[in-house]
Amino acid sequence: MATEVETPPAAPAGGAGPPRASASRPRASRWARFGRDRFLLLLGLPGLLVVLLFNYVPLLGNVIAFKDYQPYIGIYDSPWVGFRNFDVIINGDPAFVNALTNTLVISFVQIVVVFPVPIALALVLNSLLSERVKRVVQSILYLPHFMSWVVVVAIFQHMLGNAGLLNNFLRAHDWATVSIFGNPDMFLTLITSQVIWKDAGWGTIIFLAALSRVDVELYEASAVDGASRLRQLWHVTLPSIRGVIVLLLILKLGDVLTVGFEQIILQQQQVGADASEVLDTYVYFNGVIGGNWGVSAAVGLVKGLVGVVLVLGANKVAHLLGERGVYSK
């Protein structure tokens, strides 16, 4: 008489255990999730309306780039002119070329010189052993960010102007004075110094937050292997915050044609348009002052499109290099 042997139930493919209950749980429908999160959605509704009202509705005004816009008859009744307002860009109007050149030079300097400064400051602050000293230094570095550009320019004027503290000190010792304000050759150095002084400390916030998430065990393991602090910085710290650096660099590229309006226009009269005219001031003087609204809208539209293309292109390059970028693939 044959004996029946009970066979154990077959194991799931791949040797894994029984599927978890959450994996087989049916996903709630869209309306069910809407009802479940309705209070959270209501909390976010005012912010969404503000973004739509002040960030997306004004985009409709870009239509005047294709019209001979007359404020007294309105956007709707202004005649269409096609791409005529883009002639200053296509034909290379000298004033536009000068503004574009100055903008690119200032933006390049800000990316190469200004962008690494918050990273270096964050690394220095992170290396401070005393938390009290770190908080004091952080507070001092954050303070200039809350000043307006009017105050910042006035401070630099009192420090470095022809009648400022520096030149008064030089005169008191019978030394030659230096011309910084009103000198077109020094304008790029001056505005770069102002940007660093005003915003470098504030820019350390994100990098300090990223540094706080670096696993301490990585430092301990590298110390056991005999790594110096410099090698820890190179092999542990910088790779750990590389994603944040890439993210902020991509966002910075989106503003490559926006180098600041208030800071430039406050000092433009002293150095002249040849050294200080940028796209933002070009748009202002042509549109608001000169009444060429269509031309200014065309330049502003192209500026925005270039920013979008640069962000998308840089994000694509980041993906090719294995970084997450601004958004995932």
Protein Blocks (a to p, Z undefined) as FASTA:
>chain_A
ZZdddddddddehhiacddfklmpccddfklmmmmmmmmmmmmmmmmmmmmmmmmmmmmm
mmmmmcccdfknojklpccehjmlmmmmmnopaklmmmmmmmmmmmmmmmmmmmmmmmmm
mmmmmmpmblklmmmmmmmmmmmmmpcfklmmmmmmmmmmmklmklmmmmmnopacddfe
hpaklmmmmmmmmmmmmmmmmmmmmmmmmmmmpcfklmmmmmmnopafklmmmmmmmmmm
mmmmmmmmmmmmmmmmbgbjklmmmmmmmnojklmocfklmmmmmmmmnopamlmmmmmm
mmmmmmmmmmmmmmmmmmmnopabjbdZZ
